Amino acid sequence: MDKLLITGGRRLEGEIAISGAKNAALPILCAALLTSEPVTITNVPNLNDVRTLLQLLGTMGVKTRHDGDTVHLDASTITDPTASYELVKTMRASVLVLGPLTARLGEAKVSLPGGCGIGARPVDQHIKGLQAMGAEVHVEHGYMLASAKRLKGARILTDMVTVTGTENLLMAACLAEGETIIENAAREPEVVDLANCLIAMGAQISGAGTDIIRVRGVERLHGATHAVMPDRIETGTYLCAAAVTAGDVRLTKTSSAYLDAVVDKLMDAGCDIAIEREAIHIKAPQRLNAVSIRTAPYPAFPTDMQAQFMAINAVANGTGVIRETIFENRFMHAVELQRLGADIRIDGNTAVVTGRDKLQGASVMATDLRASASLVIAGLVAEGDTLIDRIYHLDRGYEKLEAKLSALGAQIQRVR
């Protein structure tokens, strides 16, 4: 199993390009199920999660072809509307095939995702929404079985803000008869990117990016070409890596438009950040100031950046308080950061982090995708060598991470 070996103490300097957003690419690739015409998606990141989803689509009969960062999909013939447990258990986003399959084919068999390392993320809102649109949905032997002659437009009020739930119901509504109104909808930029792709395919959608989305169903969607938005979490992660190493880094092919909360906190920490049209330039001081954060749905501070800021606070001046309101069990990286010498106290969903003058390299273990990123950031500033195990988590969400960090001057390598 691969590991990452980082020798800390190197200042990050230079310029790298940001990849397409994993969390936008996955639902957009699923949207190809809604049409029998070819769909071309560009700026797709080369990640394990993307490969897993394309494998899943392939088992259904979808023809897929990779050409660099471009994926060509042809779902004209779907032979088996099943998402097996073997694939869904490795990636929860596979549940995003449920809505498109039910809407276009009138049937779907999708495995329940099961447990998750960062807490329970139930799919009951997906099921509730499809039932409101007239589908018969029941769970049998660990699978969600959905059927409907044609979905009907409905008013759907979700009990909680759910990104994948919003995306699933948004895709399903595109082919439903009449108007669907999704209330308490997720406002994340990735939802907007999916809506833009669907609109390019002929869908009639308004309100994406607000908490009320309206969809006027159409008889059929057509093929289209769409470019995936930049990855805002990858952008934020490299900004944190530059910040913690007193770096001077310019990130290209990205935007600060979706990162206001993260940029504001980095500026509070003492960083100088210059915003360009498609780039962000950060210059960091010798030592950062600790910042307090509270995670919440977009446009508030993203839960996917919480771990990275815990790593920053571990070596900052002062004490920062981090409150996690989205997922339970999302402080598992704290124990690993403590192995590097971090002063972290956990009380329920609150972490109190007091900055140390320095961290010390050690062997640590990644527990989830963003936890992995926090360990990389801490390793970059720790004295000596840090060896990170289970980096397959990283490969799910960061394209060419060691190559990009090496280009900025980090001493990092993948080892067996």
N, C-alpha and C positions, 0 to 999 in steps of 0.2 A: 504494500500500500504506500502511495506517495506521501511524502511529508515536505514541509517548507522549512528551510534553514535560513534564518536571518541573523546577520551580524549587525547589531545596532550601532548608532552613533553617526550615521551619514546624513548630511543635510540634503534634502531633495531640491533639485533645481532643474529647470528645463521646461519642455512642452510635450504633452501627449494628447491624443484624441480620445474622446469618450465614445463608447459603443452604443448601439441601440438598446432600448429599455426592454429587459426581460419581461417585466410585468405588463408591458404593452404588447410585446410580440406574441405572447402565448394566447391571449384571447383573440387577437387579430388573425392568427393562423387558424384558430377554430372557426372563425367567421367564414372561411372558405367552404365550410360544410353547407352553408346556406344557399349556394348557387351551383348549377351544373356547368357554368362557364369557368374558364381559367382565371385564376387570381395570382397576381405577382406582388410579393411583399419584399421591399428593400430595407437596408440598414438593420437586418436581422442579426443579433449577436450569435456567435458560435459558442453555445453553452450546452452543458449536459441536459438541462431542462428542455431546451429547444429540440435537441436530438430525440429525447424521450417522447415529446409530443408528436414529432413527425413520425416516429416509429408507431405510435398509437394510431395516428391518422392512416398510416399505411396498412395496418391490420384491418381497417374498415374498408379498404379498397381505394383510398385517395392516392392518386399518383403525385409524388413530390420529387422535386429536383432542386438540388443546391447548386448555386453558381456564385461563389464568393459569399458576400453578405446578402445575396438575393435568393429568395425561395419561390419557386413556381409550383402552384398547386392546381390539381385538376380533380374535383370531386364529382365529376359527371356520373360516375358509377360508384355507389356505396353498396358494398356487398354484405357488410355485417355491422349494424349500428350498436356495437358492444364495446365498452371500455372495461377491459379486464382488471381484476384486482392486482395482478402482477405488475401492471404499469401504473395504475392509479396510486398504489401504495408508495411508489417512489416519488410521486409528484402530485400534490393535491390539485394543482391547476388543471389536471385532466378532467375534473368535474365540469369544466367549461364546454364540453361537447354535449352536455345534457340538453340545454336549450336549443341549440341549432339542429340537432338530430330530431328532436320532438317536433320542431316547427316545420322542417322540410320533409321528413319521412313519415311523421306521425307515430314514431316509436323510437325508443332508446332503452338501452340496458347499460347502466353505468354503476360501477362498483362504488360503495361507500368509501370515502377516503380513509377512515379509521383515525387513529390517534396522531398527534403531532408533537414534536419536541418542544414547541413553544406554547403549548396549551391547546385546549379544545377549540375547534373552529367548525361548528355544526353547519350542515347543509339544509337545515329545516326551512330556511327562508327561500331557498331555491325551489324546494318542493311546494311550499305554500303558494308561491307566486305562479308556478305552472298550474296548480290546481285552480287558482283564481281565473286562469285563462282557459279553463275547461278541460285540462288534461286529467286523465286518471293516473295517479302515481301511487305506487305502493312499494314497500321494501320487502324483498324476499331473498333469503339465503345470502344476505350481505350486498345485494344489488338493488338499486333504484330502477324500477320498471315503469316507464312512462308511455302513455299512448293517447292519441287524439286524432280524430279525422282532420280537423283543422282548428288550431287555437283561435280563441275569440279575445278581442280586446277587453281589457278590464282595468279597474283601478286597484293598484297594488300598494299597500302601505307596509313596508318591512318593519319588523319589530326592532331592528338594529341597523346601523349603517354597515353594509357588507359590500366589499368591492367585487368579489367574484359573483355574489348573488345579483348585484346590479347588472354586471356584464352578461350573465347567463340570461336574465329576464329581458334585457335590452335586445339581445340577439334573437330570442324567441319571438318577441313582439314584432319584429320587422316583417314577418310573414303571417302574422295573426290577422284575423278579419276584424276591421274596425280600429278604434283608437285604444291604446294602452297608456295609462298614466302610472309611472313609478314614483311614489312619494318616499321621502327619507332616503333618496338615492345617494350613493357614494359620489363625491365630487372630485375624486382624484384625476390628475391629468391623463392617466392611462385609460380611464373610462372615456374621456373626451377623445383620445386618440382612436380608440375602438369605434366610437360614434362617427368620427370623420371617415374612417375606412368604410363603415357601413353606408354612409351617405354617398361615398364614391361608387358604391355598388348599387345605388338606387333606392336606399332606404329613406324614409321621411321621418327625421328625428329633430326635435328641438328641445332645448333646456339642458343638454349635456354640460356638466360642469356646475350645475346647480342641484338643489336637493329635490327638484321635480323635473322628471324627464317625460316628454310626450312623444309617442311613436304612433304614426298612422301606418297601419299595415298595408303591404302591397302584395300582389299576386306572386311576383318572383323578383329575385335580385339578379344582377348581371355581373360579369367579371370586371375587374378593376386592377389598378396598380396603386400601391400605397407605401409610403416610407414611414418606418417606425420612428417615433420620437426618441430623443436622446435619453439615456438612463440617468434619472435625477439622483438615484441612490448611489450609483457608481460615481457620479460627479461629486456628491457630498462626501463619499468615502475618501477620494483622492484629495479633496480640500482638507479633510481632517489629517491625512497623512502628511501633507505639506505643512499644516499648522503645527503639528506636534514636533516636527523636526526643524523648526525655525526656517522653513523653506521659502523658496521663491519659484512658484510654479504657475504655468499658464495651461489651462485646459481648453481644448478646441472641440468643435462639433457638438457643442452643448449650449445650454441656456440657463440663466438664473431665474427665469420666469416661474419655475415650479419649485424654487428653493428658498423663498423669502425667509422662512422661519430658520432654516439652517444658516443662511448667510448672516442674518441678524445676530445669531448666537456666536458665530465665529468673529464677527466684528466686536461684539461685547467682550470676547476673550482677548482682544487686542490685535486682531489681524487687519491688514489693509487689503481690501478687496475692490478690484476694478472690474466693472461689468462692461463687456463688449457685446456686439450684436449676436455673435455665435461663439463666444469664448468668455472665460472667467480667469482673471489673474489675481493670485493671492500672494501676499508677502506677510510673513509671520514674524513676531518678535522672538527674542531669545527665550523668553518664558511666557506662557499664556496665563491668563487669569481664569480661575474656575468659573463655570457658569451653571446655573440651575435650569432644568428643562422639565417639561410635562408633555408627554406624548398624547396625541389626540388625532382624530381623523382630519384629513386635508381640509382646509389649508393650514392647520396647526402643525406643530412639530411632529415629524413622521416617526412612528415606532421603529422603522427600519434604519434610523440613524441614531437610536438611543445607545447601542453598544459602542459605537465609534466615539461618542462624546464621553462615555464612561472612561475610555482609554485616554482621552484628552485630559479629563479632570484628574486622572491618576498622577499626572506629572505637572499639573497647573499650580499656580500660586493661590492658596486659599482652599475653601470647601464648597463643593457643589452638591445640590440635592436633585436627584433624578426620580421622577414619578412616572411609572408605566401604567397607563390606563387602558391599553388595548388588549394585550395578551397576558395571561398568567404564565408563570414559569419562564419569563423572558429575562431573568437575571442569571442564567446558568454560567454565562461568561465571567461573572464576578469572581467566582472561585478560582478560575484559571488566571485571571488578572492578579489575584492575590498571590498566586505562585510566583509571579514576577515581582512581587513586593508592594503591590498596590494596597492602599489603606481604604477599604470599602466595608461599610456596615449596611446590612440588609434588614429591613423591617417591613414585611409584607410586600407591597408594590412600590416601596420607596427605598432608594439606595443613597446613602450619604458617602461621598467620596472626598477625602482630604488628600491634596496633592503631596507627593513625595519629591525630594530633590532629584531622585533618580530611581529607575527600575533596574532590575537585574535579570539577565537572560536565564531561561529555564526551559524544560520540556513541558509543553501544554497540549491540551486537546480541544479541538473545535467541537462545538455542540450543535450549532446551526449555522446558517449562511452568514448572517450579520455578526454573530458572535465570532466567527472566523475572522471577519474583517477587523474587529476590535483587537484581536490578538496580533494580527499583522501590524496594525498601527502601533501597539505597545512594543512589539518586537523591534520596530524601526528605531525606537528611542532608548531601548534597554541596553545596559552595558553587557557586552559579550554576546553569546549565541543564544538564540531562541529557536527551538525546534517545535513546529506545530504539526500535530498528528490529525488524522481524519480530514484532510483538506479537500476531500471530495465535496464537502459542503461548499467550499469556495468555488469550485468548478461549476457549480449550479448557477452562479450568479455574476461571476467576474471573468470577463474574457481577457486572456493573456495577462493576468495580474502580475506575475513575476517579470514578464517582459516589459510591461509598462513601468513598473517601479524601478527596474534596472536601468531603463532609459533616463530616469530622473536621478540616478546615482546611488540607489539603494544597493546594498550587498545582500542579495536574496537568490536562492536557488532551490529547485525541486530535487529532492533526493529520494531514493528508494529505502 
